[in-house]
């Protein structure tokens, strides 16, 4: 699963505590004696030193029953958001003989349970279905039970987390077609343990079963599930039954079902033996023409990852579907991946960014998660760390090492941020309070960076051979992290417990202070490294790394190991020491505080091979106020990598005299001609603060009219608003109908600052339409709030209906920040109340009874409106 909110999901997660033991067992023969002492001694230890409660340990689910095959037959009652189902489950005892079967089944109506046509006795408590079998079965005996049931996802109390906002399992979206902007559809989300909302199963990650499903729908609908579409049969009542079958086993949380009037855009992947495999994209009709632009790299990804991992893609197809109102980022359902509608992008929107990292992430799960599955949620990094690292592997292959390193830096920052807010914990986390806590910056971001360090330590050949060994050894089975370690050890021959102990079974990360001491007589430089992390939380790390020394003879790489609180490495140099680059590979997950001369940072920019080294060279080398510091900025404006150019634009304000003139010319050129839209947008923002309005206004107009990037147009529009609001409003009017989330948000920001009463219709159309996504919808609501703060009471009152709509139908972030927006609206209403009070006082003083009465009515209306707005911030259960 791609967690799209790691950097932003800084919340306290739900918790469930462990229970104390109620055992009254005595020790030895003391049970009949009165103990007079205040403490009992055992081998010299007092009771006060004994643990009173066992440490929480989230164990892997005990397997009592092996699921072998699951057959489902389903149809839907759209009007009630219910699903009628028949589940036929073939199983056997795992080891010990058993006469019962216990299944997870959440919030269902159980209609009957049968075996060989005979009814079975069962009990059901809305969570577990406990079935009494007809006899005792051994592990050599298979049996098949058939369960008729009704799934009622909307009628049960649901939970959720920051990563997966609901555990409803089965979702009916706009089932009655009342929202004309949203295509009616059905889809499922099984992870973590929500598949058991729509079919009875053993809902645990260490369970695997083959599956088949018969989905009966109105003939107008398209269906999608795991496996191959075996048949599609039209029925006499205007319905159609699609039969999907997957013959390879996978975990129940990966079962998937999707229904809607989707268009299917067909693509293929050619296997090494020449056979073709379906790679299809299920999208709404409006995005049919863009499907291949969005997903078209998928066949190349399958080929690249299959070769890289030494394990050919195992499954019989790879389809991807985009749904509305999705509760997470994306989900790796086997061969039937679900994405939220944020991936819907036109060709022009794709100029500003694509979702290939998410596509790669979900695809990689088909090796790590689907083929080999974490045996418990504590071992979730076996799924998510690899999926996270796939993003690096694809960026490295497709876009180059600079892009991969740039994105990796963001992943590391995401880990640091969530760790600071939520706390640091072991990567393999056995004492979490709620399994949903596992979906955080550790399992994803930190785990991906750890794999990168392991790759750098043992080398590419051993790293990918170890992965291949792990996959081949554990295919179609659950696994724990020790099996990953053993797979690498078998390849490289080294005991890797030291690496796994500090990175998988310990918390935190290194905090390093690095400085240099030069001995010009001996021609040595001593690099001192001190570990400063909190040793109550984290270990003293062992860190194999490279230090590069640059001198008159060139570059010299020294392999060292940091393994103590303080290490000193004495390294020779010839002639003049030009630079020392610590962690030359730029691969450490560590906070490094380094002291070295500014001149070394300037040299590092020009000679460092990795993005992070060049970035630090630019950011710290520009502290030099002499010409070489100025030239560094000018050269960085022409850097080969887009983000270095963007950072150089931010530093361009340091340029003086003729360097400033040269810099402005370069930035003006970047604003129109840089191949990266983010750089063009940054250049426009820089020009706004460094050129007079009369000079920069034509540039903004030119970009609005000629640039294809919506982010560039939005930047130009915003800055044109500062220079010439009337012209900006005129240009914005022509952009109101663009089918772009970013562009609409940009227009909204302008209207928030300069909009008039007639612009309210734009907010209403945009916020109730289908094009705003995620943070853009939140941005639009914020713009609306700022907009109405400048309007009269009549328009503020009219806007309530729109806020009420957003509170009910808005996206996750929009609903999250509703209270802040309501609070701001209240300040507007408070100001209008004060004006009304002043009006009342003036009318009463002048004995204007009619106007005074109107002022009182207005005051009451303001009070009533505040009550209505405040009700939007009340939790449902508190109403």
Secondary structure, DSSP 8 states (H G I E B T S, - for coil): -B-TTTTT-------------------TTGGGS---SSS--BTTB-GGGS-SS----------SEEEEEEEEEEEEEGGGTEEEEEEEEEEEESSS-EEEEEEE--SEEEEEEEETTEE-EEEE-SSEEEEEEEEEE-TT--EEEEEEEEE-GGGS-----SSS-----EEEESTT---TTS--EEEE--TTTTGGGTS-B---TT--EEEEEEEEEETT-EEEESSEEEEEEE-TTSEEEEEEEEEEEE-GGG--EEEES-EEE--EEE-TTS-EEE--EEE-GGGGGGHHHHHTTHHHHHHHHHHHHTS---SS--EEEEESS-SSSEE--TTEEEEEGGG---TTGGGG---HHHHHHHHHTTTBTTTEEESSGGGTHHHHHHHHHHHHHHHHHHT-HHHHHHHHHHHHHHHHHHHHHH----SS-TT-SSGGGGSSTIIIIIHHHHHHHHHHHH-HHHHHHHHHHHHHHHTTEEE-HHHHHHHHHHHH-S--HHHHHHHTSS-S-EEEEEEEEEETTTTEEEEEEEE-S-TTTS----EEEEEEEEETTEEEEEEEEE-SSEEEEEEE--SS--EEEESTT----EEEEE---HHHHHHHHHH--SHHHHHHHHHHHTT--SHHHHHHHHHHTT-SSHHHHHHHHHHGGG--HHHHHHHHHHHHHHHHH-SSHHHHHHHHHHHHHHS-HHHHHHHHHHHHHH---HHHHHHHHHHHHHH-HHHHHHHHHTTTT---HHHHHHHHHHHHHH--GGGHHHHHHHHHSS---HHHHHHHHHHHHHHHTTS-HHHHHHHHHHHHHHHHHS-HHHHHTHHHHHHHHHHHHHHHHHHHHHHHHHHHHTT-HHHHHHHHHHHHHHHHHHHHHHHTTS-GGG-
